[in-house]
Amino acid sequence: MSGPDIITMGCRLNIAESEAIRQMAADQDDLIVVNSCAVTAEAVRQTRQAIRRARRERPDARILVTGCAAQTEPQTFAAMAEVDAVIGNREKMEPSSYISPFGSSEVENQLLSASRFSTGSKRTDYEAYARSRRARA
């Protein structure tokens, strides 16, 4: 395999961004990126369906969800057992988002997913949380 699998839902902008993501994550062969759409409830449903299908087809791959549906409903996608991480629209264009952005436990994965989203002026600091958990262990 050569680079990540990219599943693109929705508009032309997502298609262009998906190509940029493919280049940024070119060395991540075990990665599936789902670039989601939230224009309609049907688009969100199809995104969830595509995630489940991707997990069935590649059970050992890491699945990262981004795009408009992930931005508007991050908890929905973070709660899916098939999803390893969720990142927001701003982070999806940062190359560092694709370099093993996954925690070492399910709880850390969910916190990582939540930390990728700004909520007003407050932002969860996942890295500080992870350091404090390691210090306690």
NUPA-336749 format. One record per atom (N, C-alpha, C): x, y, z; atom name; residue number from 0; residue in three letters. Coordinates in Angstrom, 3 decimals, always signed. Example, Ala and Ser with C-alpha at 12.3 -4.5 7.8 and 13.67 -1.06 7.14 Angstrom:
<rs>
        X        Y        Z atom  nr rest
  +13.190   -5.690   +7.800    N   0  ALA
  +12.300   -4.500   +7.800   CA   0  ALA
  +13.200   -3.300   +7.800    C   0  ALA
  +12.850   -2.250   +7.080    N   1  SER
  +13.670   -1.060   +7.140   CA   1  SER
  +12.900   +0.030   +7.870    C   1  SER
</rs>
This chain:
<rs>
        X        Y        Z atom  nr rest
   +0.840   -1.170   +0.000    N   0  MET
   +0.000   +0.000   +0.000   CA   0  MET
   +0.887   +1.236   +0.000    C   0  MET
   +0.380   +2.289   -0.547    N   1  SER
   +1.143   +3.527   -0.660   CA   1  SER
   +0.325   +4.691   -0.128    C   1  SER
   +0.578   +5.064   +1.099    N   2  GLY
   -0.133   +6.186   +1.704   CA   2  GLY
   -1.471   +5.788   +2.274    C   2  GLY
   -2.154   +6.774   +2.841    N   3  PRO
   -3.432   +6.490   +3.511   CA   3  PRO
   -4.576   +6.303   +2.525    C   3  PRO
   -5.614   +5.618   +2.984    N   4  ASP
   -6.871   +5.589   +2.243   CA   4  ASP
   -7.639   +6.836   +2.653    C   4  ASP
   -8.216   +7.517   +1.693    N   5  ILE
   -9.006   +8.715   +1.967   CA   5  ILE
  -10.420   +8.461   +1.479    C   5  ILE
  -11.388   +8.637   +2.367    N   6  ILE
  -12.796   +8.523   +1.996   CA   6  ILE
  -13.366   +9.936   +2.054    C   6  ILE
  -13.826  +10.424   +0.916    N   7  THR
  -14.300  +11.801   +0.830   CA   7  THR
  -15.804  +11.833   +0.628    C   7  THR
  -16.466  +12.548   +1.511    N   8  MET
  -17.911  +12.723   +1.423   CA   8  MET
  -18.176  +14.197   +1.081    C   8  MET
  -19.175  +14.448   +0.248    N   9  GLY
  -19.634  +15.818   +0.079   CA   9  GLY
  -19.048  +16.610   -1.065    C   9  GLY
  -18.718  +17.850   -0.756    N  10  CYS
  -18.488  +18.908   -1.747   CA  10  CYS
  -17.111  +18.876   -2.419    C  10  CYS
  -16.962  +19.771   -3.393    N  11  ARG
  -15.701  +19.893   -4.123   CA  11  ARG
  -14.557  +20.341   -3.221    C  11  ARG
  -14.857  +21.172   -2.233    N  12  LEU
  -13.819  +21.600   -1.294   CA  12  LEU
  -13.255  +20.392   -0.562    C  12  LEU
  -14.115  +19.479   -0.139    N  13  ASN
  -13.636  +18.261   +0.531   CA  13  ASN
  -12.756  +17.438   -0.398    C  13  ASN
  -13.094  +17.397   -1.672    N  14  ILE
  -12.280  +16.649   -2.632   CA  14  ILE
  -10.883  +17.257   -2.709    C  14  ILE
  -10.800  +18.567   -2.814    N  15  ALA
   -9.502  +19.246   -2.883   CA  15  ALA
   -8.726  +19.064   -1.574    C  15  ALA
   -9.409  +19.215   -0.457    N  16  GLU
   -8.737  +19.042   +0.832   CA  16  GLU
   -8.267  +17.606   +1.031    C  16  GLU
   -9.039  +16.652   +0.555    N  17  SER
   -8.643  +15.247   +0.679   CA  17  SER
   -7.348  +14.970   -0.069    C  17  SER
   -7.157  +15.589   -1.211    N  18  GLU
   -5.901  +15.416   -1.951   CA  18  GLU
   -4.734  +16.015   -1.174    C  18  GLU
   -4.961  +17.160   -0.534    N  19  ALA
   -3.914  +17.764   +0.298   CA  19  ALA
   -3.602  +16.865   +1.497    C  19  ALA
   -4.626  +16.297   +2.112    N  20  ILE
   -4.434  +15.381   +3.238   CA  20  ILE
   -3.632  +14.166   +2.794    C  20  ILE
   -3.939  +13.637   +1.617    N  21  ARG
   -3.215  +12.473   +1.084   CA  21  ARG
   -1.714  +12.778   +0.997    C  21  ARG
   -1.375  +13.971   +0.565    N  22  GLN
   +0.040  +14.353   +0.464   CA  22  GLN
   +0.669  +14.547   +1.835    C  22  GLN
   -0.072  +15.162   +2.775    N  23  MET
   +0.466  +15.394   +4.115   CA  23  MET
   +0.710  +14.089   +4.865    C  23  MET
   -0.120  +13.089   +4.613    N  24  ALA
   -0.036  +11.822   +5.339   CA  24  ALA
   +0.529  +10.708   +4.469    C  24  ALA
   +1.321  +11.066   +3.494    N  25  ALA
   +1.794  +10.109   +2.489   CA  25  ALA
   +2.492   +8.885   +3.075    C  25  ALA
   +3.119   +9.020   +4.231    N  26  ASP
   +3.858   +7.891   +4.795   CA  26  ASP
   +3.045   +7.085   +5.811    C  26  ASP
   +1.763   +7.351   +5.923    N  27  GLN
   +0.894   +6.680   +6.902   CA  27  GLN
   +0.070   +5.592   +6.214    C  27  GLN
   +0.698   +4.454   +5.928    N  28  ASP
   +0.023   +3.375   +5.204   CA  28  ASP
   -1.107   +2.720   +5.985    C  28  ASP
   -1.071   +2.809   +7.312    N  29  ASP
   -2.088   +2.138   +8.133   CA  29  ASP
   -3.228   +3.073   +8.521    C  29  ASP
   -3.385   +4.165   +7.795    N  30  LEU
   -4.359   +5.200   +8.139   CA  30  LEU
   -5.492   +5.284   +7.117    C  30  LEU
   -6.705   +5.441   +7.640    N  31  ILE
   -7.870   +5.767   +6.808   CA  31  ILE
   -8.391   +7.100   +7.317    C  31  ILE
   -8.495   +8.078   +6.432    N  32  VAL
   -9.034   +9.383   +6.788   CA  32  VAL
  -10.408   +9.512   +6.149    C  32  VAL
  -11.408   +9.807   +6.964    N  33  VAL
  -12.762  +10.028   +6.461   CA  33  VAL
  -13.014  +11.522   +6.548    C  33  VAL
  -13.116  +12.173   +5.389    N  34  ASN
  -13.372  +13.609   +5.310   CA  34  ASN
  -14.884  +13.763   +5.124    C  34  ASN
  -15.561  +14.120   +6.205    N  35  SER
  -17.020  +14.025   +6.287   CA  35  SER
  -17.759  +15.256   +5.783    C  35  SER
  -19.063  +15.081   +5.605    N  36  CYS
  -19.970  +16.136   +5.152   CA  36  CYS
  -21.158  +16.211   +6.111    C  36  CYS
  -21.647  +17.427   +6.336    N  37  ALA
  -22.782  +17.608   +7.253   CA  37  ALA
  -23.915  +18.415   +6.637    C  37  ALA
  -23.961  +18.472   +5.320    N  38  VAL
  -24.989  +19.288   +4.659   CA  38  VAL
  -26.391  +18.800   +4.996    C  38  VAL
  -26.572  +17.483   +5.057    N  39  THR
  -27.884  +16.920   +5.393   CA  39  THR
  -27.703  +15.789   +6.416    C  39  THR
  -28.772  +15.408   +7.041    N  40  ALA
  -28.738  +14.259   +7.962   CA  40  ALA
  -28.343  +12.996   +7.206    C  40  ALA
  -28.746  +12.891   +5.956    N  41  GLU
  -28.385  +11.742   +5.135   CA  41  GLU
  -26.871  +11.687   +4.909    C  41  GLU
  -26.242  +12.836   +4.711    N  42  ALA
  -24.789  +12.878   +4.536   CA  42  ALA
  -24.069  +12.387   +5.793    C  42  ALA
  -24.566  +12.770   +6.955    N  43  VAL
  -23.977  +12.319   +8.221   CA  43  VAL
  -24.178  +10.815   +8.375    C  43  VAL
  -25.354  +10.317   +8.031    N  44  ARG
  -25.633   +8.882   +8.098   CA  44  ARG
  -24.692   +8.114   +7.170    C  44  ARG
  -24.502   +8.620   +5.961    N  45  GLN
  -23.619   +7.961   +5.004   CA  45  GLN
  -22.165   +7.973   +5.495    C  45  GLN
  -21.777   +9.027   +6.206    N  46  THR
  -20.429   +9.096   +6.775   CA  46  THR
  -20.254   +7.993   +7.810    C  46  THR
  -21.218   +7.839   +8.716    N  47  ARG
  -21.134   +6.778   +9.721   CA  47  ARG
  -21.077   +5.402   +9.048    C  47  ARG
  -21.871   +5.223   +8.007    N  48  GLN
  -21.898   +3.957   +7.268   CA  48  GLN
  -20.530   +3.696   +6.613    C  48  GLN
  -19.922   +4.727   +6.033    N  49  ALA
  -18.606   +4.571   +5.396   CA  49  ALA
  -17.536   +4.208   +6.421    C  49  ALA
  -17.636   +4.762   +7.626    N  50  ILE
  -16.684   +4.443   +8.702   CA  50  ILE
  -16.808   +2.972   +9.085    C  50  ILE
  -18.032   +2.494   +9.268    N  51  ARG
  -18.231   +1.095   +9.642   CA  51  ARG
  -17.724   +0.152   +8.541    C  51  ARG
  -17.974   +0.514   +7.292    N  52  ARG
  -17.508   -0.307   +6.162   CA  52  ARG
  -15.977   -0.324   +6.123    C  52  ARG
  -15.354   +0.838   +6.343    N  53  ALA
  -13.889   +0.910   +6.328   CA  53  ALA
  -13.284   +0.023   +7.412    C  53  ALA
  -13.884   -0.010   +8.587    N  54  ARG
  -13.376   -0.852   +9.678   CA  54  ARG
  -13.502   -2.329   +9.316    C  54  ARG
  -14.628   -2.715   +8.695    N  55  ARG
  -14.802   -4.112   +8.285   CA  55  ARG
  -13.747   -4.508   +7.248    C  55  ARG
  -13.482   -3.616   +6.289    N  56  GLU
  -12.551   -3.925   +5.210   CA  56  GLU
  -11.094   -3.899   +5.650    C  56  GLU
  -10.773   -3.034   +6.635    N  57  ARG
   -9.382   -2.930   +7.118   CA  57  ARG
   -9.395   -2.857   +8.645    C  57  ARG
   -9.602   -3.985   +9.305    N  58  PRO
   -9.756   -3.991  +10.760   CA  58  PRO
   -8.537   -3.497  +11.531    C  58  PRO
   -7.345   -3.571  +10.951    N  59  ASP
   -6.137   -3.143  +11.657   CA  59  ASP
   -5.753   -1.690  +11.374    C  59  ASP
   -6.462   -1.027  +10.496    N  60  ALA
   -6.124   +0.365  +10.154   CA  60  ALA
   -6.578   +1.322  +11.253    C  60  ALA
   -5.905   +2.467  +11.333    N  61  ARG
   -6.339   +3.550  +12.220   CA  61  ARG
   -7.325   +4.403  +11.425    C  61  ARG
   -8.459   +4.737  +12.029    N  62  ILE
   -9.461   +5.555  +11.335   CA  62  ILE
   -9.542   +6.914  +12.011    C  62  ILE
   -9.313   +7.951  +11.222    N  63  LEU
   -9.377   +9.330  +11.677   CA  63  LEU
  -10.508  +10.014  +10.920    C  63  LEU
  -11.394  +10.692  +11.644    N  64  VAL
  -12.530  +11.374  +11.019   CA  64  VAL
  -12.330  +12.875  +11.142    C  64  VAL
  -12.559  +13.586  +10.047    N  65  THR
  -12.453  +15.032  +10.013   CA  65  THR
  -13.560  +15.564   +9.107    C  65  THR
  -13.588  +16.842   +8.862    N  66  GLY
  -14.589  +17.429   +7.982   CA  66  GLY
  -15.744  +18.049   +8.745    C  66  GLY
  -16.736  +18.489   +8.010    N  67  CYS
  -17.838  +19.260   +8.594   CA  67  CYS
  -18.679  +18.463   +9.591    C  67  CYS
  -18.975  +17.204   +9.292    N  68  ALA
  -19.768  +16.412  +10.241   CA  68  ALA
  -18.972  +16.176  +11.519    C  68  ALA
  -17.675  +15.938  +11.390    N  69  ALA
  -16.828  +15.759  +12.575   CA  69  ALA
  -16.721  +17.062  +13.362    C  69  ALA
  -16.764  +18.177  +12.680    N  70  GLN
  -16.695  +19.480  +13.350   CA  70  GLN
  -17.979  +19.781  +14.119    C  70  GLN
  -19.122  +19.450  +13.528    N  71  THR
  -20.399  +19.777  +14.168   CA  71  THR
  -20.864  +18.723  +15.161    C  71  THR
  -20.416  +17.469  +14.997    N  72  GLU
  -20.833  +16.380  +15.885   CA  72  GLU
  -19.639  +15.552  +16.353    C  72  GLU
  -18.632  +16.166  +16.955    N  73  PRO
  -17.435  +15.394  +17.317   CA  73  PRO
  -17.725  +14.256  +18.284    C  73  PRO
  -18.637  +14.453  +19.215    N  74  GLN
  -18.937  +13.407  +20.189   CA  74  GLN
  -19.553  +12.188  +19.514    C  74  GLN
  -20.382  +12.412  +18.508    N  75  THR
  -21.012  +11.306  +17.782   CA  75  THR
  -19.960  +10.387  +17.185    C  75  THR
  -18.957  +10.992  +16.544    N  76  PHE
  -17.941  +10.187  +15.875   CA  76  PHE
  -16.925   +9.626  +16.866    C  76  PHE
  -16.588  +10.367  +17.893    N  77  ALA
  -15.659   +9.876  +18.917   CA  77  ALA
  -16.252   +8.675  +19.658    C  77  ALA
  -17.575   +8.624  +19.759    N  78  ALA
  -18.244   +7.522  +20.459   CA  78  ALA
  -18.308   +6.246  +19.624    C  78  ALA
  -18.048   +6.339  +18.334    N  79  MET
  -18.082   +5.152  +17.481   CA  79  MET
  -16.877   +4.271  +17.778    C  79  MET
  -17.112   +2.996  +18.021    N  80  ALA
  -16.025   +2.063  +18.325   CA  80  ALA
  -15.021   +1.962  +17.176    C  80  ALA
  -15.467   +2.198  +15.973    N  81  GLU
  -14.592   +2.072  +14.800   CA  81  GLU
  -13.610   +3.230  +14.657    C  81  GLU
  -13.869   +4.350  +15.307    N  82  VAL
  -13.091   +5.576  +15.121   CA  82  VAL
  -11.971   +5.662  +16.151    C  82  VAL
  -10.752   +5.934  +15.664    N  83  ASP
   -9.596   +6.084  +16.544   CA  83  ASP
   -9.370   +7.530  +16.959    C  83  ASP
   -9.704   +8.490  +16.093    N  84  ALA
   -9.516   +9.901  +16.432   CA  84  ALA
  -10.420  +10.762  +15.567    C  84  ALA
  -10.744  +11.935  +16.096    N  85  VAL
  -11.570  +12.914  +15.398   CA  85  VAL
  -10.820  +14.233  +15.469    C  85  VAL
  -10.666  +14.911  +14.324    N  86  ILE
  -10.031  +16.226  +14.342   CA  86  ILE
  -10.930  +17.238  +13.644    C  86  ILE
  -10.798  +18.485  +14.040    N  87  GLY
  -11.623  +19.555  +13.486   CA  87  GLY
  -11.129  +20.041  +12.135    C  87  GLY
  -11.898  +20.935  +11.539    N  88  ASN
  -11.556  +21.448  +10.211   CA  88  ASN
  -10.247  +22.227  +10.194    C  88  ASN
   -9.962  +22.960  +11.250    N  89  ARG
   -8.713  +23.726  +11.283   CA  89  ARG
   -7.512  +22.781  +11.320    C  89  ARG
   -7.596  +21.750  +12.160    N  90  GLU
   -6.480  +20.819  +12.332   CA  90  GLU
   -6.259  +19.909  +11.129    C  90  GLU
   -7.284  +19.706  +10.321    N  91  LYS
   -7.120  +18.756   +9.219   CA  91  LYS
   -6.125  +19.231   +8.173    C  91  LYS
   -5.809  +20.527   +8.163    N  92  MET
   -4.834  +21.026   +7.202   CA  92  MET
   -3.444  +21.191   +7.820    C  92  MET
   -3.239  +20.646   +9.020    N  93  GLU
   -1.933  +20.663   +9.681   CA  93  GLU
   -1.293  +19.285   +9.549    C  93  GLU
   -0.121  +19.207   +8.922    N  94  PRO
   +0.527  +17.893   +8.737   CA  94  PRO
   +0.721  +17.119  +10.032    C  94  PRO
   +0.935  +17.796  +11.142    N  95  SER
   +1.160  +17.103  +12.413   CA  95  SER
   -0.068  +16.318  +12.873    C  95  SER
   -1.234  +16.623  +12.348    N  96  SER
   -2.456  +15.910  +12.735   CA  96  SER
   -2.453  +14.453  +12.280    C  96  SER
   -1.584  +14.113  +11.333    N  97  TYR
   -1.596  +12.772  +10.754   CA  97  TYR
   -0.414  +11.922  +11.202    C  97  TYR
   +0.431  +12.458  +12.055    N  98  ILE
   +1.575  +11.708  +12.548   CA  98  ILE
   +1.180  +11.058  +13.857    C  98  ILE
   +0.698   +9.832  +13.774    N  99  SER
   +0.293   +9.045  +14.936   CA  99  SER
   -0.415   +9.880  +16.001    C  99  SER
   -1.581  +10.456  +15.681    N 100  PRO
   -2.280  +11.314  +16.644   CA 100  PRO
   -3.143  +10.541  +17.633    C 100  PRO
   -2.805   +9.297  +17.896    N 101  PHE
   -3.684   +8.464  +18.686   CA 101  PHE
   -3.087   +8.184  +20.054    C 101  PHE
   -3.955   +8.226  +21.075    N 102  GLY
   -3.538   +7.921  +22.444   CA 102  GLY
   -3.297   +6.433  +22.617    C 102  GLY
   -2.828   +6.067  +23.796    N 103  SER
   -2.502   +4.669  +24.032   CA 103  SER
   -3.651   +3.891  +24.669    C 103  SER
   -4.740   +4.570  +24.975    N 104  SER
   -5.895   +3.870  +25.541   CA 104  SER
   -7.166   +4.456  +24.953    C 104  SER
   -8.260   +3.741  +25.120    N 105  GLU
   -9.542   +4.219  +24.597   CA 105  GLU
   -9.929   +5.555  +25.215    C 105  GLU
   -9.702   +5.703  +26.527    N 106  VAL
  -10.035   +6.962  +27.198   CA 106  VAL
   -9.194   +8.096  +26.631    C 106  VAL
   -7.897   +7.854  +26.445    N 107  GLU
   -7.036   +8.888  +25.894   CA 107  GLU
   -7.433   +9.213  +24.461    C 107  GLU
   -7.852   +8.213  +23.679    N 108  ASN
   -8.308   +8.474  +22.318   CA 108  ASN
   -9.513   +9.409  +22.327    C 108  ASN
  -10.473   +9.163  +23.230    N 109  GLN
  -11.649  +10.022  +23.279   CA 109  GLN
  -11.280  +11.428  +23.717    C 109  GLN
  -10.355  +11.550  +24.671    N 110  LEU
   -9.922  +12.883  +25.092   CA 110  LEU
   -9.152  +13.577  +23.988    C 110  LEU
   -8.332  +12.817  +23.266    N 111  LEU
   -7.620  +13.395  +22.138   CA 111  LEU
   -8.617  +13.921  +21.126    C 111  LEU
   -9.637  +13.113  +20.851    N 112  SER
  -10.656  +13.547  +19.906   CA 112  SER
  -11.305  +14.835  +20.366    C 112  SER
  -11.685  +14.900  +21.634    N 113  ALA
  -12.345  +16.091  +22.160   CA 113  ALA
  -11.400  +17.281  +22.195    C 113  ALA
  -10.097  +17.038  +22.411    N 114  SER
   -9.157  +18.147  +22.541   CA 114  SER
   -8.913  +18.858  +21.229    C 114  SER
   -9.286  +18.258  +20.136    N 115  ARG
   -9.047  +18.861  +18.826   CA 115  ARG
  -10.053  +19.950  +18.479    C 115  ARG
  -11.004  +20.210  +19.379    N 116  PHE
  -12.050  +21.169  +19.091   CA 116  PHE
  -12.017  +22.314  +20.070    C 116  PHE
  -12.098  +23.514  +19.554    N 117  SER
  -12.193  +24.687  +20.421   CA 117  SER
  -13.649  +24.876  +20.802    C 117  SER
  -13.905  +25.157  +22.064    N 118  THR
  -15.267  +25.446  +22.510   CA 118  THR
  -15.227  +26.834  +23.126    C 118  THR
  -15.541  +27.822  +22.320    N 119  GLY
  -15.430  +29.201  +22.772   CA 119  GLY
  -13.966  +29.513  +23.002    C 119  GLY
  -13.641  +30.061  +24.173    N 120  SER
  -12.252  +30.373  +24.466   CA 120  SER
  -11.566  +29.255  +25.237    C 120  SER
  -12.321  +28.222  +25.602    N 121  LYS
  -11.761  +27.116  +26.381   CA 121  LYS
  -11.358  +25.979  +25.450    C 121  LYS
  -10.200  +25.409  +25.680    N 122  ARG
   -9.736  +24.281  +24.876   CA 122  ARG
   -9.143  +23.246  +25.810    C 122  ARG
   -9.531  +21.998  +25.632    N 123  THR
   -8.993  +20.920  +26.458   CA 123  THR
   -7.537  +20.709  +26.099    C 123  THR
   -6.673  +20.584  +27.082    N 124  ASP
   -5.256  +20.353  +26.844   CA 124  ASP
   -4.959  +18.870  +27.005    C 124  ASP
   -5.054  +18.123  +25.929    N 125  TYR
   -4.853  +16.683  +25.957   CA 125  TYR
   -3.433  +16.323  +26.385    C 125  TYR
   -2.447  +17.046  +25.847    N 126  GLU
   -1.070  +16.707  +26.157   CA 126  GLU
   -0.806  +16.794  +27.660    C 126  GLU
   -1.298  +17.831  +28.323    N 127  ALA
   -1.116  +17.969  +29.771   CA 127  ALA
   -1.814  +16.826  +30.501    C 127  ALA
   -2.988  +16.469  +30.045    N 128  TYR
   -3.711  +15.351  +30.664   CA 128  TYR
   -2.905  +14.056  +30.535    C 128  TYR
   -2.406  +13.788  +29.328    N 129  ALA
   -1.655  +12.557  +29.093   CA 129  ALA
   -0.396  +12.517  +29.961    C 129  ALA
   +0.300  +13.657  +30.087    N 130  ARG
   +1.495  +13.703  +30.933   CA 130  ARG
   +1.125  +13.406  +32.385    C 130  ARG
   +0.030  +13.986  +32.876    N 131  SER
   -0.354  +13.772  +34.275   CA 131  SER
   -0.750  +12.307  +34.512    C 131  SER
   -1.386  +11.656  +33.534    N 132  ARG
   -1.742  +10.242  +33.680   CA 132  ARG
   -0.503   +9.368  +33.721    C 132  ARG
   +0.489   +9.690  +32.874    N 133  ARG
   +1.723   +8.911  +32.878   CA 133  ARG
   +2.482   +9.088  +34.179    C 133  ARG
   +2.449  +10.294  +34.725    N 134  ALA
   +3.139  +10.575  +35.985   CA 134  ALA
   +2.527   +9.786  +37.138    C 134  ALA
   +1.193   +9.605  +37.121    N 135  ARG
   +0.502   +8.861  +38.166   CA 135  ARG
   +0.722   +7.368  +38.060    C 135  ARG
   +1.017   +6.889  +36.861    N 136  ALA
   +1.150   +5.435  +36.634   CA 136  ALA
   +2.437   +4.875  +37.184    C 136  ALA
</rs>
